[in-house]
Amino acid sequence: MALHELSPKAYRLVEAARSTNLKERFFMRYARVGLRGLLADTNRVATWDRVPGEAALGGYAWQQGDFRTKRWIPQGITTSSDAFGPDPTAGTVGGRHLVLVSWYARNLWGFFFGSRISVMDCTDETHAPYRHVLLVNPRRLFGINWLTTIRVHAGGIVWYGQYLYVAGGQHGIRVFRLDDLVRVRNRLRTKTYRYVLPQFTAYDADHDKAVGEMMYSFMSLDRSGNQDHLIAGEYGRKGGSHRLMRFPLDRETELLRRDDRGWAVPAELYDRQVERMQGATLVDGTWVITASNGKGNPGDLWVGRPGDYVQHAGVLPTGPEDIAYWPQRRQLWTLSEWPKLRWVYAIDAEKWAKPAAPADGPDPHDS
């Protein structure tokens, strides 16, 4: 595994034009209810369960229909701690500890059908009420207003302040404002979903001709320094590309920080990292990465620094996905994707997110 062989300046995210007038017409027809309105109307319950894997503390099993479905596949995870920061008194919405999970769906021909998020209230360890929300994009075609589904893999999500960032693969990143969450009356236009979340803006992926395109497979948030960063990573099999990037965030606008050209450029880029990465985040400067090994095979946890990781093989359930750090609990939260093997679960950060010893010898502070 190598470090910086590619320049971060070769990659950028460019914000697309926002259709403000169209969204205003959308909100004239639908009433915003936000997260608080949805939390008062949950219709499913996940229950606490044992989770296989040495590193898993335990977690929530989805309600049976979601636990078994082959149509929708869970992928990304973020928490209210990401949204509101690591302060001990922060990290909640109205005193509730929330977890958001993203899913994608394919139709019978293998094409993306849509993307959604589940809002879970994990305040009670025994059970977590939740509800699904369809991600949509208001469009106007032939003089008619339409709601089109967001058709991305949604392999990673980040909740930062009022915004939800959703990984969009080779296309870049989609952004949604959670206050814009609406309740609809006629569910025929929203594929039976009572709640939808319209897209606020999008960042299109771009790169220099001399380098290959970046696949925005998963994401997480790093609040460990004076500058907050959005971590973006790339899934790739053996022989493929496995990159990690960190993009600065603007604490005032809660959007990506842009240069004088209007581009969001990564502050750091690490090339040729862990194969089959599914999620990556930072705990006090230490990278923690989930990696999959195919259905039925336990997942791996990689811990350390780019180019110098320790592999904890087979300590995760099969099908590990995105990962987020919950500092108030000193836990990492992640999830698994395969039908009948789906959990949203915790990992003890104190035990599993220990930094790797320096490459030239043991850590002199380790007694």
Buried (B, 14 or more C-beta within 10 A) or exposed (E): BEBEEBEBEBBBBBBEEEBEEBBEEBEEEBEEBBBEBBBEEBEBBBEBBEBEBEBBBEBBBBBEEBBEBEEBBBBBBBBBBBBBBBEEEEBBBEEBBBBBBBBBBBEEEEEBBBBBBBBBBBBEEEBBBBBBBBBBBBEEEEEEEEBEBBBBBBBBBBBBBBBBBBBBBEBBBBBBBBBBBBBBEEEEBBBEBBBBBBBBBBBEBBEEEEBEBBBBBBBBBBBBEEBBBBBBBBBBEEEEBBBBBBBBBEBEEBBBBBEEEEBBBBEBBBBBBBBBBBBBBBBEEBBBBBBBBEEEEBBBBBBBBBBBBEBBEBBBBBBBBBBBBBBBBBBBBBBBBBBEBBBBBBBBBEEBBBBBBEEEEEEEEEE
